[in-house]
Structures are given as C-alpha cells and as structure tokens.
C-alpha cells in the first residue's frame, strides 16, 4: 500500500447488467483490473457503383470484438474469516455465478413457458435478455453481447469451492445496427463514438501544434 495519502483512487472495471430499463443496475466489479484488453475492429464497407473515383463507402460503424482476462482470488478474504463468511463458505463461486447468470434465462420464466407448452400454446416468446455493458473508464462504456466465457478454476478449499479463478470473456460490442433508438444502450453507444471523435480531435490538434513548433525550429536553423 502506498504511504502517500494523495494517491489517486483507481477506477475498477465492471460488467453492468440492466434487467429492465427501470431496474437498478447490477455491478460485477473486477477484483483486479485486467492487464490488457484485446480489441478487434472490422470495418463495414459497402460496394461503390459507377465512378471509380471513390474506392469505398463506410456503410456503418465497424464490428468490434473484445477479449479480456478477469481474475478472482479469495485468498485475502480468507485471512479474515469472521468478516468474510460468504467467501469462507463459497470461495469465488458467487462472483462466477453472477457472470454465468447473464447467459441463463430466469428459471421462473423457463418454468412458465414449459407450462404454456404443455397446455398446447403454439407461440411461446423466449424471455428477453438483460442489457449488458462493459465499463472500463469513462471513455469506454459499451453495450455488449457476451460471446463466450472460458473459466479456469485454479485452486479449491476443503469443500471444493474454487478460491482462485480466471475468466476469459469474449464480447461483441452492440452498435446502431443491433439496437433500437429508444434503448439506453443506443445512447451509450452514441456517446462512446462521440468520445472517440473528441479524443481524435485532441490528438490531431496536439500533433499539429508539435509539427508547427518543429517546423519553426527547423526554419530558424536554416535562416
């Protein structure tokens, strides 16, 4: 721990789950922020007809996929068992369950649909999944669809509860093509894109100023 009281507090990344637009969000905070995030952007071009002067058109925002490794470790909590009874009883299983539960339809809705099927109802609508956000700092709050989890449980207690685990989360960012204008996720995705444009403008301005200063220095040497 740093002895400097002015050390800034580091934000924690999280998966945020919104079951309904009016419900309180559920935060699955990362115990430790990942060391790296792999992001893959695939541009979406549309074919150009007619003039060859235009090589391509951008049909929409690129498809973006993200992969991140998240670690959970109960070791520190187990050193203070009286204050951390849930960890003592279950290890890191609750954190893993919160992540996994995103992918499962609610049990009560599954049961209700099974009852409807037994009564002969022809059209049964699958339950709507929650809105899921990947939050990693103020400039990266993305609506996502979880593509897959790869869970590695690395150690167990005497009741065989995992006490260390690493989860590789593969995600797809949801854009305007996947969302409805009325959805909160649509607005968040738009804000994320605007933030990119602002940061790009800042970088371009900074580069222009540096180039201008460098040019002035070179010109002075010549003169």
N, C-alpha and C positions, 0 to 999 in steps of 0.2 A: 504494500500500500504506500502511496506517495505521502510524504510528510508535508507537502505543500498544500495548504488549505485552499488555495486558489485554483487547483487543478480542475479543469472543466469536466463536467459530467458527460460521459459518452452516451449517446443515444443507443438504445437497443433495437435491433431489427425485430420484425414480428410478422406473423401471418395473422391477418384480421378477418374475422368471419362475421357477416351480417346475414342472419337468418331471414329477416324481413326488413323492409325499409324503415319500419318504426321500432325495431327491436334494438336493444343495447348491443354494441359490438362485443364480440369475444376476442380477446387478445391472446395469441400463443406466442409469447415473447421468447426470443432466442436466449438461452442461458449464456452463451458466448457468441459474440458476433462472428460470422464466418470470415476466414482469412481471404477468401476470394469468391467472386461470382462470375460464372461463365455466361456471357450473353451472346446470342446468335441472331443477327438481323438478316432477313431475306427480303430483298426489295420486290415490290409488286409492280411490274411494268405491264403496260397494255400495248398491243401492236399499233404501229403508225401506218395509216393508209395514205396513199397519194404521195406528197412531196417527200423526197429523201433528205431534205434539209434538217428534219427533226429525226433524231436517232431513236428516241423513246419518249414515252409519257409515263409519269408516275400515276398509276391508277388509284392507289391509296397508300396509307402508311405501311411500312414493311411488317412482315410477320416477325415477332420477337419471341425467342425462347430463352429461358434462363435455367441454370442449374446451380444449386448451392448445397454445400455440406453443412449440416447443423449438428452440433454435439450437445449431448445431455450427460451430466455427471452428478451422481448423488453423493459423492464422497464427502464434500464439505458439510452437507446437511447431516450426514450420518455421524459426524463428530459431535453433534449436539442433538441427541435423540429426543430429549424432552420437548424441545422447541419445534421438532420436525417429525411429528408422529406419522403423518401421511407418507413421507419419504421412507421412514423406517418400515412401515407396513407394506408399501407398494414399490419402492425404488423409483425409477423414472417411468414406470408404466403409465401414470396419469398423463404425463406430457406426450408420450407416444399415442395414447388413446385419443387425446384432443386432436392431434394431426390426422389420425386414421379416420376419426368420426366424420370428417369433412366429406369423405368419399362414400359414406353409407347413407341410404335413405333412412329417415326416422322409423324406428321399429313400430310405433303406433300406426303410422301411415301404411306401412307394409302389411300389417295385420288387417287394417280396414280394407285395403284393396283386395286381400285374399278373401275376405268375407263377401265383398261385392262380386268377385269372380265366381264364388260358389253359388250365389243367388242367380247367376246367369246373366249378369250385366255385361254387355258386349264391349262397351268402350270404357276403359279404365285409364285415367290420366296419371302417368307417373308423377311422383312428388317433385316439386321444384327444388333444385339445389340452392344453397346459400350463395350470396355474393362473397367472393374471397379476394382479399387484397394482399399484395406483397409490399410491405412497408420497410424501406431501408433508407431512412433520412428524408428530409423534406422535399428533396428533388426526385425521389423515386418512390412513389406510391401508385402501384399498378394493379388494376383489376386483372386477375389471373384465373386460369383453369389448371388444376393440378393434373399433370400428365401421368406421373408415377412417383412412388416413394420406393427407395431402396433402404431398408433398415438393417443395420448391423448391430446386434446386441453383443457387447464385448465383455461383460462380467455380470455375475449374479450373486445375490445374497443366499442365506441358508434356506429361504423359502422359494428360491429360483425366480425371484423378481429381478429384472435387469437393473443394474445400478450404473451402467455406462452404456451409451448407445450413440451411434452416428447415423443420421438420416440424410440421404441424398435426395433432394427434392427437385424434380423436373417439372417446369411450369411453362405455360404458354400465356403470353400477355394477350388480353382481350382488347380489341380495338373497336373502332366505329362500326366495322363490318359485323361484329359479333354482338353488339349492344344496342339497346334502344335509347332514343334521345331522352326519354323520361327517367332513365335509370341514373342513380347516383354514380355508378361505375362509369357511365359515359362521360359525366362531368369531370370525374377524377382523371380519366384517360386524357381528356382535352387539356386539363391543367398541366398534366405531365408533359404533353407535347409543347405547350406554350413555354414551360420552364426550359425545355431543350433549346427552343428558339432564342430565348433570352440569354442563356449561357453561351450559345453560339455567337450571338451579337457581342457579348462581353469579350469573348476570346478574340473575335475578329478586330474589335476596337483596340484591344491590348496589342495584338500583333501589328496593327497599322501604326500605332504610336511608336513601338520599338523599331519598326522598319524605318520610320521617318527620322528618328533620332540617329540610327545607324547611318542612314544616307547623309544626314547633315554632317556627321563626324568625318565620313569619307570625303565629302565635298570640301570640308575645311582643310583636310590634309593635302588635297590636290591644289587648292588655291594657296 
